[in-house]
Amino acid sequence: MRKPLIFPTFRRMGESHNRGKAWGGRFRQATDPAVERFSASIHFDRALARHDVRGSIAHARMLGRAGLISADDAEALVAGLRLVLEEIQADRFPFDPAAEDIHMNVEARLHELAGPVAGRLHTGRSRNDQVATDLLLFLRDAAGAVRRGIGELRGVLVEQGREHLDTILPGYTHLQRAQPVRLAHHWLAYVEMLGRDATRFADAAARFSLAPLGSGALAGSTLPLDREDTAAALGFEGPSRNSLDSVASRDAALEFLAAAAICMVNLSRLAEELVLWSSSEFGFVELSDAYSTGSSLMPQKKNPDVPELVRGKTGRVVGDLMALLVTMKGLPLAYNRDLQEDKEPLFDAVHTLRDCLEVLAGAVATLRVDVARMRAAAEDPMLLATDLAEILVREGVPFREAHEAVGRVVGHCVEKDLDLRSLSGEDLKAFHAAFPGSAAELLDLERSIEARSLTGGTARATVETALARAEEALGAESAVLDALDARDEETGR
């Protein structure tokens, strides 16, 4: 079952909590309302709500254990924060656009629920280390959710591979028919690509392992905070090792976005093939009505809008990566307000990628394959020209010489409009004396495919082994994700 991710609503939502007030004792003039609107972030950083409360619960408990607040105050804070979390999870938290960001929203609501004790929660903490911690918790959840989505799509592709183990189609290079392959082998190519995508997210998540909480604004704290305690409570391996780095770096988000951009490129390639294959010119597949749309003008049309949108949204996610890279490139240490711009591209990329994974899995699971049309295209005898050259190689002919001879055979057939398989043994010997028989004797579609039995090839037994290996890998990945979910559930209490 998918873990829920709260995604932002991308619209401006009013003015900050500072309207008519100055910032603390230092300022004597209220912030201009235009600046308040310009700098407010609650319209998107509300996506961090659950993570912000989790971090606050761990922090409140640590404050109590460290003696920085009383045990009773700590329990009151935790109880109030649990009520806040219940509201968030039930989608009834009263987000207030006048409270600027998610941290102030949570704290304001806690004050309403728990009273003045809420003022103790921010002891030893800055919004800088708070948001850095929230972001890592979000990224950890997002990486797991994306890996689940990738696993679902890979599973669908493996199922299609099982169903179409004996379906043959042309493989292509340069969009020209090249050599025959099994459709299962073709689907497995995307299983492999997406498998590497999953490992990229897993690798990135391994670097989300140190907790920024306790780094303060940039230099730590004079208070006796127990950073190991809060790190363990939130499921981190330990506290981060440099307070400046902790609040000023966003390479975790950059790494996630890089993995997301690569994954979207792979999804776009799959989507492009669905668009091509569903066209009348190919006619290899038909998308389900549930994953297609019609034309507002032409009644006969059935448009592959789902894969087209996946293809189109790829540029959006690549743009999200570029946006954050450019934001980060000129920032001095430590925190700068530019870092508020890390969230919208990140949230957009997570939301977009998960949606694309979901709809592509549905589209592939429900498409209809035209087995006969694929087979007819694969029976083009020119697809076996390489086999003819390799027959000469087995007869002792150097490959370059064999390649040239078969090239002349192909040119002859094209010029005379002949079927390659119609050439007799004598016809072939006119091009090279080493040909051991007629083309009809030497060339056979099934034999050609079965001869490619090397690891990674398209022979039936090889593809069956690859399918079994993919199923085993998917089971192992699911078990890992179940264990991570159990860890997060335990540390989230």
Secondary structure by P-SEA (a helix, b strand, c coil): cccbbbbbccccccccccccccccccccccccaaaaaacccccccccaaaaaaaaaaaaaaaaaaaccccaaaaaaaaaaaaaaaaaaaacccccccccccaaaaaaaaaaaacccccccccccccaaaaaaaaaaaaaaaaaaaaaaaaaaaaaaaaaaaaacccbbbbbbccccccbbbbaaaaaaaaaaaaaaaaaaaaaaaaacccccccccccccccccccaaaaaaaacccccccccccccccaaaaaaaaaaaaaaaaaaaaaaaaaaaaacccccccccccccbbbbccccccccaaaaaaaaaaaaaaaaaaaaaaaaacccccccccccccccaaaaaaaaaaaaaaaaaaaaaaccccaaaaaaaaaaccccaaaaaaaaaaaacccaaaaaaaaaaaaaaaaaaccccccccaaaaaaacccccccccccccaaaaaaaccccccccaaaaaaaaaaaaaaaaaaaaaaaaaaaaaaaaac
